[in-house]
């Protein structure tokens, strides 16, 4: 425990807050440091279905004597809580014999008494929860990953589902995608902010709000996830599997595994700082003297409670499909049957880049392109879609025809040459309509010259 001795008293309290959270205690929070009331950490536990408060005193000293236990017991007796309360003293050092004897005389630590944890106990606990004793911090050693595949449909089901939305593209004809997965570290911080702001006229502002912050934890700079990805990761019912025994390398063509970039303590403090910023607001109120005032209300760090910190790897599945001359990417974050799509090039025109859920897209079997309505025509010879990028074109009088290749063009030329005049007219609507108008105009002139009108 020599390294822990290098920590300050406040740093030791920060460390123990994370330790207790890892041990399964709930609503773990440090008490305000404005006065020493014999309690450093307040938390709750559920035993046999009953909730109980636990008042903790942290002593970063070589020895803890009887007066410390007495002071904590007094704090337990006076702590206002709707239910049973017990005490706990934790130290990096050891407890004196009188301290242990006094604790035994208090009775069971589960019935209003006091539990003692010394340096030896901390060493054993640290091995259970993965504490890095070298730097005195809780490293994130996560062994869970959200399930990256649909439980029944298989690895490539999302790709085939996306292909069904494209006209003229049969999912059964799609080759097996090349699919990889990146396991990206995420941390969900469950928080509650409870702050009241008062002036001489009373309460002018209150905050009582619970938040789930999903933090992308790869690298040195945490980032907040929002939208579908946040909902996917923060969902408590999202299916999870064991990272070591899930057989990802047998399922995917490639697996990348990133590490958590920071410690749990860092993410906790970052979440507190962010919520202080989010909940900072300026309010206006009228004082007793009928003068209008403004007050900037910023929650204190002690107003933000960290209920739990939940690390997990979010699988970012990325597929690549080759169709003709083009490659298409489809990527999504997965949690069993649920997913949050990040890339869908099946809904993007290869010519103009148009994309959107409201657009319709058509597949060109000639070159493998996916096209918006503006970049697809009907192939004249076989009456199927062909994109404007690969089509061979030729004007027949005033009308342009589109063909897969020059062979189809030559075949249609022969057909066109053998068509009777009325069928040729149908192939050139513009010309036919113009001819009719000209005939009508000439007929009108003849009638006019004969004086019939």
Phi, psi and omega in degrees: 000013184299323182294322179297335178294341179282347181282151172283171178299318179292321178296325177294321176296319177301317180297314183293330176301316178293321180300311182295325178295321178293330180282357174103003176290155183245158177050046181282124180208150177277143176285163182294142185266023181280338180205149180269103181255015180083014176215131181254324182229138175242136181204177181228154175222155178242118181235123180054037177083359181251134180270138182221144177273148176233123179258125188243136172245126180256124180236109181267068184222167180289322180225149176238124185258179185302318182304328179296319180293319179299317181296318179293319180300322177296320179295323177296316183295329185259358183288126182277113182206138181275074182153181181292153181224140173227169182244162178208130175245128180237138181217153174280346182257234182220166178258140178289161179300315177300326179295317180292321179295317179299320180295318179298323181290341179286343181098195184298135179292348181266358181232053178089000179273201185227136175258145181244133174234118180256188183300323178295317178299319180297323180297318179292319179296320183299325179291330180288324189253001176081036177284133176273104184290341183293317181251003175068029181231161177271106175282148179273111177246087188266136179237021179237145177223141173299141183299122187275353183232157173295136186297336181237329188278338177100178188296316190262008182303318180299326179294314179295326177295319178295324181292332180296340181279353184261124179296141175075006179246118180269119181305327182295339181271355182284132177290161180300124181293154168272115190236125177239167179222136174250125179268106187257126183289130177230147177233123174261121180253113179271121189229163169218131177250121182228105184220142177234134182241124184236153171228192180295340181265001179115202182285125180251345180196144177222147173231126174215093190214139175257140181223145169248111178261123175259118186249126172286117194254017178271134180084185186275339185251109179296147178226142180277131173268143180229178172065217186296323181295316177300313182299323181293313185287322185279349182295115183294341181264004179298131184293140180234154177226162180286129186296323186280336188240024185265353176065036183296324183289341175275342184265322186249158180285343177196146181227126173247139186229105180274164179250156174292130187279335184230176179272166180298322179300320180296315180294323178299311181293324179296320178295319179298314179300317182295317181291328174298320178293314184299319186267004175286128181212157178252125181245155177247140178210162179255126182284176179299337181268014180064022175260137180278136181232162171239142179224127175272120184256112178240120178300143173284160179299328179288347177280348182256115179261134175261108182285319179196159175234120188240102177274146177200153173269127177263119180283121176260101184272131183230121182246147175232128182239130177261121178233109181060237183272002189236150172249139180237138179252139174224123185224149182197154169271138187241150170211078184066234181285346181267151177203159176237107185288133178250331179218132177216089181279359172288341179246054179208125180291130182289343184267316184243354178079004180301132176217160179153151182293335183276351182273154172253144184231145186233137182269135176259110182289344182291318183237348181091013183273153173250131193226150170281174183300330183288342185241032175220142178229176177265126177292122191294323187284317185251358175061043177232162182295141173218139183279155181289346180281326183253348187292144169269130185240155172203145180269127173252101190060243183263004185244136179264132178250151183243137183224153178298319184202179182291333178296318177293323178299314181296323179296321180287328177302318180294317178299316184296321182295331182266001181285141171295163187300323183289329177286323175299323179297324178294330179284345181230077184302318181298315180294317181298315180296321178295321179296316178301318180295320179295317179299315180298321181293317178297318179298322179296320179294320179298313179299320181294321181291333178276357177072025182276351177228000000 
